[in-house]
Amino acid sequence: DGNLENVALTFDSIPEFLTKPNPFFGATAGRVANRIAKGKFTLNGQTYTLATNNGENHLHGGVEGFNKKVWDAEPYTNDSILGVKMTYRSPDGEEGYPGTLTSTQWIELTPDNTIRIRFEASTDQPTIVNLTNHTYFNLSGIKGDVLDHEFQFWADYYTPVDEGLIPTGEIKDVTDTPFDFRKPNKLGDQIAANGGGFDHNMILKQEPSDEMKHFVRVKHPASGRVMDMYSDNMGVQFYTGNFIENFAGADGKTYQKHWGFCLESQNWPDAINHENFPSPILNPGEKYEHRIEYRFSVED
């Protein structure tokens, strides 16, 4: 009906992102998104120790990950596309990671209501990298929780986790589990069946390729808003805002548990510590590439 509403958890102003703690609203997470067990990994025979900022584990790049950096930004327009090119140079040793990593991302809004994100990165030493976007979506217009949203994942497998949300190394079939969203399911029903919220890696691919795959469709039946997600990466972290509580957000609203969901296109979590997971290693002369699209539409 031509009514516009916000569909992402956020603040009222840019300075608030720089002065208030927040759970990665709209952020780029890196140098390695998601968790690394006990903040340790071994690369080419050398063990590296990272900040442990999530219990005993390392999360989303550490104490001052890429989400807390002000990137160099250059806006542009091209064929009706509105975009921004952003670059950040992470020095050797930052947060414990080896190598100087130069990361660039392009974020674009297209005339057909698609948010398109593209990452590239290069390094001068062997390192590990896993960049993602960490936006919390709520297709209701932030009127409450997202338990009434319907989700469909084109995912046959997921990676189970331990009590610290670290993958066990198992690759498990979703059949007869609350992780089976291969047909549209109401989120609240699946959360009830799971005994709590989701914070799990849903497997998009088991072999790397540059193919953009349609992976998730989310619908808010009351408004008719639909979001389809496409990615060329290996997995998507499905997070349902389990740790949000009494958070002062935009427009005078107080965000609570399950008021947003994240679809974090990524390599699998803690991949450097699991030989059977896709490798997150980036070597000099190689280029890390990763593409995401969030396509918005309306259905009756």
PAVO-707883 format. One line per field, with one value per residue (C-alpha): residue number from 1; x, y, z. Coordinates in Angstrom, 2 decimals. Example, Ala and Ser with C-alpha at 12.3 -4.5 7.8 and 13.67 -1.06 7.14 Angstrom:
i	1, 2
u	12.30, 13.67
v	-4.50, -1.06
w	7.80, 7.14
% end
This chain:
i	1, 2, 3, 4, 5, 6, 7, 8, 9, 10, 11, 12, 13, 14, 15, 16, 17, 18, 19, 20, 21, 22, 23, 24, 25, 26, 27, 28, 29, 30, 31, 32, 33, 34, 35, 36, 37, 38, 39, 40, 41, 42, 43, 44, 45, 46, 47, 48, 49, 50, 51, 52, 53, 54, 55, 56, 57, 58, 59, 60, 61, 62, 63, 64, 65, 66, 67, 68, 69, 70, 71, 72, 73, 74, 75, 76, 77, 78, 79, 80, 81, 82, 83, 84, 85, 86, 87, 88, 89, 90, 91, 92, 93, 94, 95, 96, 97, 98, 99, 100, 101, 102, 103, 104, 105, 106, 107, 108, 109, 110, 111, 112, 113, 114, 115, 116, 117, 118, 119, 120, 121, 122, 123, 124, 125, 126, 127, 128, 129, 130, 131, 132, 133, 134, 135, 136, 137, 138, 139, 140, 141, 142, 143, 144, 145, 146, 147, 148, 149, 150, 151, 152, 153, 154, 155, 156, 157, 158, 159, 160, 161, 162, 163, 164, 165, 166, 167, 168, 169, 170, 171, 172, 173, 174, 175, 176, 177, 178, 179, 180, 181, 182, 183, 184, 185, 186, 187, 188, 189, 190, 191, 192, 193, 194, 195, 196, 197, 198, 199, 200, 201, 202, 203, 204, 205, 206, 207, 208, 209, 210, 211, 212, 213, 214, 215, 216, 217, 218, 219, 220, 221, 222, 223, 224, 225, 226, 227, 228, 229, 230, 231, 232, 233, 234, 235, 236, 237, 238, 239, 240, 241, 242, 243, 244, 245, 246, 247, 248, 249, 250, 251, 252, 253, 254, 255, 256, 257, 258, 259, 260, 261, 262, 263, 264, 265, 266, 267, 268, 269, 270, 271, 272, 273, 274, 275, 276, 277, 278, 279, 280, 281, 282, 283, 284, 285, 286, 287, 288, 289, 290, 291, 292, 293, 294, 295, 296, 297, 298, 299, 300
u	0.00, 3.01, 3.64, 7.33, 8.70, 12.11, 12.92, 16.31, 17.31, 19.33, 19.99, 18.57, 21.94, 25.38, 27.26, 25.39, 27.09, 30.44, 29.56, 27.06, 27.71, 25.51, 25.19, 26.62, 23.65, 24.21, 27.91, 30.62, 32.04, 35.70, 38.56, 36.91, 33.17, 31.60, 33.46, 36.94, 37.24, 39.28, 40.64, 43.38, 44.31, 47.37, 48.50, 51.59, 52.83, 52.50, 49.84, 48.10, 46.21, 43.30, 41.16, 38.51, 35.52, 32.74, 33.36, 36.45, 35.99, 36.82, 33.82, 33.47, 37.07, 37.72, 37.51, 37.86, 36.76, 35.97, 32.56, 34.28, 36.51, 35.67, 36.29, 37.35, 34.15, 33.43, 29.81, 28.87, 25.98, 25.92, 22.95, 20.49, 22.40, 23.22, 26.33, 29.28, 32.76, 34.46, 38.05, 39.84, 43.49, 43.97, 47.64, 49.68, 48.97, 45.67, 43.59, 46.26, 45.80, 48.84, 49.38, 48.21, 44.73, 43.24, 39.46, 37.08, 33.31, 30.71, 27.18, 24.54, 20.82, 19.26, 16.00, 14.39, 14.74, 17.85, 20.68, 23.81, 27.03, 30.39, 33.57, 37.16, 40.32, 44.04, 46.93, 50.71, 51.08, 49.08, 46.08, 42.42, 39.42, 35.63, 33.71, 29.96, 27.13, 25.39, 22.15, 19.20, 16.00, 12.40, 9.89, 7.03, 8.42, 9.91, 6.50, 7.49, 9.29, 9.85, 8.26, 5.38, 7.74, 7.76, 11.16, 12.14, 15.78, 17.15, 19.44, 19.65, 22.34, 23.55, 26.51, 25.55, 27.22, 28.29, 27.21, 29.64, 28.08, 31.24, 30.64, 31.25, 32.62, 29.56, 27.56, 23.99, 20.93, 18.05, 15.43, 13.23, 14.89, 13.74, 16.36, 14.23, 12.91, 12.81, 9.11, 7.96, 7.65, 6.69, 9.77, 8.00, 6.98, 10.53, 12.05, 9.62, 10.60, 14.29, 13.89, 15.20, 16.47, 18.76, 22.43, 23.58, 25.31, 22.95, 24.91, 24.54, 27.24, 29.72, 32.07, 33.17, 31.92, 31.06, 27.41, 24.88, 22.31, 18.85, 19.14, 16.47, 12.98, 11.42, 7.81, 5.92, 2.31, 0.64, 2.36, 3.12, 6.78, 9.17, 12.97, 14.89, 18.58, 21.16, 24.82, 27.84, 29.38, 29.39, 26.92, 24.64, 24.61, 20.96, 20.67, 17.38, 18.40, 18.57, 20.74, 18.91, 17.20, 15.86, 17.96, 17.21, 16.96, 15.70, 12.36, 12.04, 11.62, 13.11, 14.32, 13.79, 14.66, 13.79, 13.02, 15.36, 16.96, 20.34, 21.27, 25.06, 26.45, 29.82, 32.29, 31.48, 32.28, 35.61, 36.57, 40.32, 40.03, 38.10, 39.89, 36.57, 35.28, 35.94, 39.28, 39.26, 42.96, 43.97, 47.50, 49.45, 48.54, 45.04, 41.83, 39.03, 35.65, 32.13, 28.74, 25.38, 21.99, 18.91, 15.95, 12.79, 9.26, 5.60, 3.09, -0.64
v	0.00, 2.28, 2.36, 2.40, 1.05, 0.16, -3.57, -3.59, -3.09, 0.10, 3.39, 6.85, 8.35, 7.42, 8.70, 6.14, 3.34, 4.77, 5.45, 2.78, -0.95, -2.93, -6.53, -5.91, -3.98, -3.85, -4.53, -6.14, -8.89, -9.84, -10.57, -13.90, -13.83, -16.27, -18.26, -19.72, -22.26, -21.00, -18.21, -20.44, -21.87, -23.33, -22.23, -23.64, -25.07, -21.87, -21.41, -18.04, -16.76, -14.37, -12.36, -14.41, -12.07, -14.68, -16.73, -18.80, -18.32, -15.70, -14.07, -11.91, -10.69, -10.00, -7.07, -4.53, -6.40, -4.92, -3.83, -1.23, 0.16, 3.23, 2.12, 4.45, 5.05, 6.26, 6.61, 6.11, 5.70, 3.51, 2.68, 3.78, 1.80, 3.65, 2.24, 2.72, 1.23, 0.70, -0.33, -1.29, -2.28, -4.56, -4.55, -7.65, -8.81, -6.97, -8.95, -11.66, -12.45, -12.88, -10.80, -7.42, -7.95, -5.41, -5.79, -4.05, -4.25, -2.82, -2.34, -1.44, -0.76, -1.56, -0.29, -3.71, -3.49, -5.65, -5.00, -6.39, -6.90, -7.98, -8.60, -8.94, -9.34, -9.95, -10.60, -10.35, -13.44, -16.64, -15.83, -16.76, -14.70, -15.00, -11.76, -11.36, -8.89, -9.00, -7.07, -7.95, -8.01, -7.72, -7.60, -6.48, -2.96, -3.63, -4.00, -6.94, -10.25, -12.25, -15.48, -15.04, -14.90, -17.90, -19.27, -21.62, -22.77, -24.74, -26.58, -30.34, -30.18, -28.09, -28.16, -29.07, -27.13, -27.70, -25.66, -22.88, -22.74, -24.21, -26.75, -30.35, -31.16, -33.18, -32.51, -33.50, -34.11, -31.76, -34.50, -34.98, -32.09, -28.52, -27.41, -28.72, -25.59, -27.11, -26.32, -22.94, -23.05, -20.47, -19.52, -19.65, -23.27, -24.30, -22.43, -24.19, -27.55, -26.67, -25.65, -22.14, -19.88, -20.67, -19.71, -22.33, -22.71, -23.93, -25.55, -23.91, -25.86, -28.61, -27.71, -24.14, -22.51, -19.03, -20.00, -17.66, -19.90, -19.01, -20.12, -18.54, -17.08, -15.20, -13.95, -11.84, -12.90, -9.92, -7.32, -9.47, -8.47, -11.07, -11.26, -13.75, -14.28, -15.42, -16.22, -17.81, -18.88, -22.21, -21.56, -19.11, -18.52, -18.39, -16.31, -15.35, -12.53, -14.81, -12.46, -9.16, -7.82, -4.36, -2.73, 0.92, 1.05, 3.50, 5.32, 5.00, 1.22, -1.21, -4.34, -7.65, -11.31, -12.59, -9.08, -9.66, -12.43, -12.54, -14.47, -14.29, -15.67, -17.19, -20.01, -22.54, -21.48, -22.52, -23.97, -23.58, -26.11, -28.76, -30.56, -31.68, -28.08, -25.77, -24.02, -20.33, -19.90, -17.06, -16.99, -14.17, -13.90, -15.28, -13.26, -13.81, -13.18, -13.38, -12.14, -11.72, -10.46, -9.64, -9.22, -7.57, -7.90, -7.99, -10.82, -10.97
w	0.00, -0.27, 3.47, 4.38, 7.65, 8.98, 8.86, 10.61, 14.25, 14.50, 16.28, 15.62, 14.66, 13.38, 16.48, 18.61, 16.67, 17.78, 21.42, 22.50, 22.79, 20.44, 19.27, 15.77, 14.34, 10.57, 11.12, 9.05, 11.26, 10.81, 10.43, 11.19, 11.85, 14.30, 16.94, 17.24, 20.06, 23.02, 20.82, 19.41, 16.04, 14.36, 10.91, 9.17, 12.43, 14.45, 17.13, 17.38, 20.42, 19.91, 22.33, 24.15, 24.14, 24.30, 27.40, 26.65, 22.90, 20.28, 18.56, 15.43, 15.27, 18.93, 21.32, 18.51, 15.42, 12.02, 13.34, 15.55, 12.80, 10.74, 7.17, 4.36, 2.41, -1.10, -2.25, -5.90, -8.29, -11.36, -13.61, -10.90, -8.27, -5.07, -3.42, -1.15, -1.48, 1.86, 2.61, 5.81, 6.25, 9.25, 10.35, 11.08, 14.63, 15.09, 17.60, 17.30, 13.61, 11.35, 8.22, 7.01, 5.55, 3.14, 2.91, 0.54, 0.41, -1.89, -0.55, -3.14, -3.24, -6.61, -8.18, -7.63, -3.83, -3.51, -1.07, -2.71, -0.74, -2.15, -0.17, -1.36, 0.72, 0.21, 2.58, 2.70, 4.95, 5.38, 7.56, 8.03, 6.97, 7.12, 6.55, 6.86, 7.30, 10.69, 10.14, 12.38, 10.32, 11.48, 8.63, 10.89, 10.99, 14.46, 16.09, 18.28, 18.06, 14.87, 16.09, 13.61, 10.61, 8.26, 7.22, 4.42, 4.12, 1.19, 3.63, 4.08, 6.77, 9.70, 12.09, 15.71, 18.53, 22.12, 25.16, 24.16, 20.65, 19.12, 16.33, 17.39, 13.92, 12.97, 9.80, 10.59, 8.43, 9.30, 8.79, 11.86, 13.70, 14.50, 11.93, 9.06, 7.38, 3.90, 3.89, 5.27, 9.05, 11.63, 13.61, 16.98, 16.42, 15.52, 18.47, 20.80, 19.31, 19.71, 23.34, 22.65, 19.91, 16.99, 16.73, 14.25, 10.90, 8.20, 5.39, 2.01, 0.16, 0.98, -1.87, -2.65, -5.85, -7.13, -7.73, -6.15, -4.49, -3.25, 0.36, 2.55, 2.10, 5.01, 5.00, 7.49, 6.80, 8.49, 6.29, 3.25, 3.31, 1.91, 2.01, -0.14, 0.57, -1.97, -1.31, -2.96, 0.37, 2.22, 5.04, 6.81, 10.56, 11.58, 14.74, 16.35, 18.70, 21.72, 23.80, 23.25, 26.36, 27.22, 24.48, 23.70, 19.91, 17.32, 17.39, 21.16, 20.94, 23.43, 21.67, 23.43, 22.88, 19.39, 18.08, 15.16, 13.12, 11.41, 8.27, 8.32, 5.07, 5.98, 5.98, 8.70, 12.29, 13.86, 10.48, 11.11, 13.96, 12.00, 9.17, 7.66, 7.39, 4.41, 4.82, 5.88, 5.02, 2.70, 1.28, -0.39, -4.07, -3.46, -3.31, -0.84, -2.49, -1.06, -2.30, -0.56, -1.77, 0.28, -2.09, -0.75, -2.12, -1.07, -1.41, -0.59
% end
